[in-house]
Amino acid sequence: MNKKDIFESLASLSIEQLNKLHLKIEQKVAEKKARAQRLSSVPPRNQSDLEQLASHQGLDLSGLMREISKR
């Protein structure tokens, strides 16, 4: 699905449907941020924990290590 297809499918929705979709997206973003916050508050125990923490932060392992060193 490309951008044109997405815009066409969104254009066919009513305002109420768009508002519901917007609320769902905002809720998912908030849940993802909350989960990332929870994961970052628990110290990693092994390599897979580090990789998972990095992916939830939207970083690779080296980016995660730079972020940790800033704190």
VMD Tcl script that builds the backbone (N, CA, C; Angstrom):
set m [mol new atoms 213]
animate dup $m
set s [atomselect $m all]
$s set {name element resname resid chain x y z} {
  {N N MET 1 A 0.850 -1.171 0.000}
  {CA C MET 1 A 0.000 0.000 0.000}
  {C C MET 1 A 0.900 1.240 0.000}
  {N N ASN 2 A 0.678 2.123 -0.947}
  {CA C ASN 2 A 1.494 3.326 -1.011}
  {C C ASN 2 A 0.722 4.524 -0.444}
  {N N LYS 3 A 1.369 5.687 -0.434}
  {CA C LYS 3 A 0.756 6.873 0.160}
  {C C LYS 3 A -0.552 7.249 -0.531}
  {N N LYS 4 A -0.587 7.109 -1.854}
  {CA C LYS 4 A -1.795 7.468 -2.597}
  {C C LYS 4 A -2.975 6.602 -2.158}
  {N N ASP 5 A -2.738 5.296 -2.004}
  {CA C ASP 5 A -3.795 4.384 -1.548}
  {C C ASP 5 A -4.279 4.752 -0.148}
  {N N ILE 6 A -3.341 5.095 0.706}
  {CA C ILE 6 A -3.706 5.464 2.076}
  {C C ILE 6 A -4.559 6.724 2.072}
  {N N PHE 7 A -4.139 7.742 1.322}
  {CA C PHE 7 A -4.897 8.987 1.270}
  {C C PHE 7 A -6.289 8.769 0.678}
  {N N GLU 8 A -6.372 7.918 -0.323}
  {CA C GLU 8 A -7.678 7.642 -0.924}
  {C C GLU 8 A -8.602 6.932 0.062}
  {N N SER 9 A -8.061 5.981 0.814}
  {CA C SER 9 A -8.904 5.283 1.783}
  {C C SER 9 A -9.311 6.203 2.933}
  {N N LEU 10 A -8.421 7.098 3.347}
  {CA C LEU 10 A -8.772 8.058 4.398}
  {C C LEU 10 A -9.795 9.077 3.907}
  {N N ALA 11 A -9.695 9.452 2.651}
  {CA C ALA 11 A -10.622 10.440 2.094}
  {C C ALA 11 A -12.052 9.914 2.051}
  {N N SER 12 A -12.199 8.603 2.002}
  {CA C SER 12 A -13.538 8.025 1.939}
  {C C SER 12 A -14.207 7.926 3.315}
  {N N LEU 13 A -13.464 8.191 4.383}
  {CA C LEU 13 A -14.012 8.099 5.740}
  {C C LEU 13 A -14.754 9.380 6.129}
  {N N SER 14 A -15.735 9.210 6.996}
  {CA C SER 14 A -16.461 10.380 7.503}
  {C C SER 14 A -15.632 11.051 8.601}
  {N N ILE 15 A -16.045 12.235 9.003}
  {CA C ILE 15 A -15.345 12.967 10.063}
  {C C ILE 15 A -15.344 12.156 11.358}
  {N N GLU 16 A -16.472 11.524 11.673}
  {CA C GLU 16 A -16.554 10.723 12.893}
  {C C GLU 16 A -15.569 9.556 12.848}
  {N N GLN 17 A -15.494 8.892 11.695}
  {CA C GLN 17 A -14.567 7.774 11.542}
  {C C GLN 17 A -13.115 8.246 11.655}
  {N N LEU 18 A -12.836 9.408 11.058}
  {CA C LEU 18 A -11.483 9.956 11.138}
  {C C LEU 18 A -11.134 10.317 12.583}
  {N N ASN 19 A -12.093 10.871 13.311}
  {CA C ASN 19 A -11.851 11.211 14.714}
  {C C ASN 19 A -11.577 9.960 15.545}
  {N N LYS 20 A -12.343 8.894 15.306}
  {CA C LYS 20 A -12.117 7.635 16.023}
  {C C LYS 20 A -10.743 7.065 15.699}
  {N N LEU 21 A -10.370 7.114 14.426}
  {CA C LEU 21 A -9.066 6.624 14.004}
  {C C LEU 21 A -7.954 7.446 14.661}
  {N N HIS 22 A -8.137 8.745 14.686}
  {CA C HIS 22 A -7.154 9.637 15.310}
  {C C HIS 22 A -6.996 9.308 16.796}
  {N N LEU 23 A -8.090 9.090 17.485}
  {CA C LEU 23 A -8.031 8.748 18.905}
  {C C LEU 23 A -7.329 7.413 19.130}
  {N N LYS 24 A -7.610 6.426 18.263}
  {CA C LYS 24 A -6.948 5.120 18.375}
  {C C LYS 24 A -5.439 5.260 18.186}
  {N N ILE 25 A -5.054 6.057 17.199}
  {CA C ILE 25 A -3.622 6.256 16.927}
  {C C ILE 25 A -2.957 6.950 18.106}
  {N N GLU 26 A -3.599 7.989 18.648}
  {CA C GLU 26 A -3.034 8.686 19.807}
  {C C GLU 26 A -2.906 7.742 20.999}
  {N N GLN 27 A -3.892 6.867 21.185}
  {CA C GLN 27 A -3.850 5.918 22.287}
  {C C GLN 27 A -2.696 4.937 22.110}
  {N N LYS 28 A -2.518 4.436 20.897}
  {CA C LYS 28 A -1.420 3.501 20.638}
  {C C LYS 28 A -0.066 4.162 20.842}
  {N N VAL 29 A 0.058 5.418 20.422}
  {CA C VAL 29 A 1.313 6.145 20.620}
  {C C VAL 29 A 1.588 6.317 22.108}
  {N N ALA 30 A 0.562 6.684 22.883}
  {CA C ALA 30 A 0.724 6.858 24.324}
  {C C ALA 30 A 1.102 5.537 24.990}
  {N N GLU 31 A 0.483 4.433 24.564}
  {CA C GLU 31 A 0.813 3.127 25.124}
  {C C GLU 31 A 2.259 2.747 24.805}
  {N N LYS 32 A 2.688 3.030 23.580}
  {CA C LYS 32 A 4.051 2.701 23.193}
  {C C LYS 32 A 5.058 3.528 23.989}
  {N N LYS 33 A 4.748 4.816 24.195}
  {CA C LYS 33 A 5.635 5.665 24.989}
  {C C LYS 33 A 5.688 5.188 26.436}
  {N N ALA 34 A 4.535 4.813 26.986}
  {CA C ALA 34 A 4.491 4.333 28.365}
  {C C ALA 34 A 5.277 3.031 28.504}
  {N N ARG 35 A 5.149 2.161 27.531}
  {CA C ARG 35 A 5.891 0.892 27.569}
  {C C ARG 35 A 7.395 1.147 27.476}
  {N N ALA 36 A 7.786 2.051 26.593}
  {CA C ALA 36 A 9.202 2.387 26.461}
  {C C ALA 36 A 9.717 3.002 27.757}
  {N N GLN 37 A 8.909 3.812 28.396}
  {CA C GLN 37 A 9.298 4.426 29.673}
  {C C GLN 37 A 9.487 3.348 30.743}
  {N N ARG 38 A 8.555 2.394 30.795}
  {CA C ARG 38 A 8.673 1.302 31.767}
  {C C ARG 38 A 9.923 0.479 31.506}
  {N N LEU 39 A 10.171 0.169 30.242}
  {CA C LEU 39 A 11.341 -0.643 29.903}
  {C C LEU 39 A 12.637 0.084 30.213}
  {N N SER 40 A 12.654 1.398 30.035}
  {CA C SER 40 A 13.891 2.140 30.281}
  {C C SER 40 A 14.154 2.316 31.768}
  {N N SER 41 A 13.127 2.143 32.608}
  {CA C SER 41 A 13.332 2.301 34.047}
  {C C SER 41 A 13.855 1.027 34.698}
  {N N VAL 42 A 13.766 -0.104 34.008}
  {CA C VAL 42 A 14.259 -1.380 34.529}
  {C C VAL 42 A 15.630 -1.645 33.914}
  {N N PRO 43 A 16.632 -1.898 34.727}
  {CA C PRO 43 A 17.954 -2.152 34.151}
  {C C PRO 43 A 17.972 -3.436 33.322}
  {N N PRO 44 A 18.603 -3.411 32.162}
  {CA C PRO 44 A 18.670 -4.611 31.318}
  {C C PRO 44 A 19.501 -5.696 31.990}
  {N N ARG 45 A 19.080 -6.933 31.795}
  {CA C ARG 45 A 19.757 -8.058 32.425}
  {C C ARG 45 A 20.624 -8.851 31.447}
  {N N ASN 46 A 20.317 -8.786 30.164}
  {CA C ASN 46 A 21.111 -9.558 29.209}
  {C C ASN 46 A 21.072 -8.869 27.843}
  {N N GLN 47 A 21.732 -9.475 26.870}
  {CA C GLN 47 A 21.851 -8.878 25.532}
  {C C GLN 47 A 20.491 -8.681 24.867}
  {N N SER 48 A 19.586 -9.644 25.006}
  {CA C SER 48 A 18.279 -9.501 24.357}
  {C C SER 48 A 17.476 -8.369 24.992}
  {N N ASP 49 A 17.647 -8.151 26.315}
  {CA C ASP 49 A 16.989 -7.020 26.970}
  {C C ASP 49 A 17.491 -5.707 26.389}
  {N N LEU 50 A 18.793 -5.623 26.164}
  {CA C LEU 50 A 19.370 -4.410 25.568}
  {C C LEU 50 A 18.826 -4.166 24.172}
  {N N GLU 51 A 18.761 -5.221 23.370}
  {CA C GLU 51 A 18.254 -5.081 22.009}
  {C C GLU 51 A 16.788 -4.677 22.015}
  {N N GLN 52 A 16.005 -5.250 22.922}
  {CA C GLN 52 A 14.589 -4.911 23.017}
  {C C GLN 52 A 14.420 -3.469 23.480}
  {N N LEU 53 A 15.196 -3.053 24.462}
  {CA C LEU 53 A 15.139 -1.683 24.947}
  {C C LEU 53 A 15.502 -0.712 23.831}
  {N N ALA 54 A 16.526 -1.035 23.079}
  {CA C ALA 54 A 16.940 -0.175 21.970}
  {C C ALA 54 A 15.841 -0.075 20.923}
  {N N SER 55 A 15.215 -1.178 20.572}
  {CA C SER 55 A 14.180 -1.142 19.544}
  {C C SER 55 A 12.962 -0.349 20.014}
  {N N HIS 56 A 12.616 -0.437 21.305}
  {CA C HIS 56 A 11.477 0.323 21.816}
  {C C HIS 56 A 11.777 1.820 21.881}
  {N N GLN 57 A 13.044 2.160 21.985}
  {CA C GLN 57 A 13.435 3.566 21.995}
  {C C GLN 57 A 13.632 4.092 20.570}
  {N N GLY 58 A 13.520 3.201 19.596}
  {CA C GLY 58 A 13.733 3.597 18.207}
  {C C GLY 58 A 15.206 3.806 17.890}
  {N N LEU 59 A 16.077 3.105 18.597}
  {CA C LEU 59 A 17.523 3.254 18.423}
  {C C LEU 59 A 18.151 1.902 18.126}
  {N N ASP 60 A 19.383 1.931 17.645}
  {CA C ASP 60 A 20.164 0.709 17.582}
  {C C ASP 60 A 20.977 0.629 18.873}
  {N N LEU 61 A 21.735 -0.428 19.058}
  {CA C LEU 61 A 22.462 -0.583 20.319}
  {C C LEU 61 A 23.461 0.542 20.561}
  {N N SER 62 A 24.166 0.983 19.532}
  {CA C SER 62 A 25.134 2.065 19.739}
  {C C SER 62 A 24.417 3.370 20.084}
  {N N GLY 63 A 23.264 3.612 19.466}
  {CA C GLY 63 A 22.481 4.803 19.803}
  {C C GLY 63 A 21.966 4.746 21.224}
  {N N LEU 64 A 21.566 3.562 21.645}
  {CA C LEU 64 A 21.096 3.379 23.024}
  {C C LEU 64 A 22.234 3.648 24.000}
  {N N MET 65 A 23.414 3.141 23.704}
  {CA C MET 65 A 24.547 3.361 24.593}
  {C C MET 65 A 24.905 4.841 24.678}
  {N N ARG 66 A 24.826 5.569 23.566}
  {CA C ARG 66 A 25.067 7.020 23.602}
  {C C ARG 66 A 24.021 7.710 24.461}
  {N N GLU 67 A 22.768 7.299 24.322}
  {CA C GLU 67 A 21.676 7.892 25.096}
  {C C GLU 67 A 21.896 7.637 26.595}
  {N N ILE 68 A 22.303 6.430 26.941}
  {CA C ILE 68 A 22.560 6.098 28.345}
  {C C ILE 68 A 23.713 6.922 28.890}
  {N N SER 69 A 24.763 7.102 28.096}
  {CA C SER 69 A 25.915 7.857 28.579}
  {C C SER 69 A 25.580 9.341 28.790}
  {N N LYS 70 A 24.562 9.854 28.100}
  {CA C LYS 70 A 24.145 11.244 28.294}
  {C C LYS 70 A 23.501 11.438 29.660}
  {N N ARG 71 A 22.868 10.396 30.155}
  {CA C ARG 71 A 22.150 10.486 31.435}
  {C C ARG 71 A 23.133 10.320 32.519}
}
mol reanalyze $m
mol bondsrecalc $m
mol representation Tube
mol addrep $m
